[in-house]
Amino acid sequence: MHDSIIAGIQQAEERLRQAMLASDIAALEILLDPSLLFVNHMGWSVTREDDLDAHRSGLLKIHALDLSEQNVLPQGDCAVVSVLARISGSYNGVPANGTFRFMRTWARDAATDNWRVIAASSVMVI
């Protein structure tokens, strides 16, 4: 059981990575829960709509997103993921590159049976 959950989360994480790279709003809408709680590396609370708007407007552009050190912890209907992300991109035309550790909580959407991110946080790794 845990193995199938871990495999499903790993696939969802890869879909999220691809959606972020492509600024694929339709895919992000499926992967990010409407009530998403996200605290970024600056300590700011970011909503799903804030995140989608940054991609939609072109304010956020991600050129490379390499993930490593992924750990998945299944817990009932949820799973917590810790992952190291090396990101190269820009925000409002200013280069925004760095290494971040993300912690995401995924839950199954009862209506669609899809995994969705319900909570996340990031910290910059120095």
Secondary structure by P-SEA (a helix, b strand, c coil): caaaaaaaaaaaaaaaaaaaaacaaaaaaaacccbbbbbccccccccaaaaaaaaaaccccccbbbbcbbbbbbcccbbbbbbbbbccccccccbbbbbbbbbbbbbbcccccccccccbbbbbcc
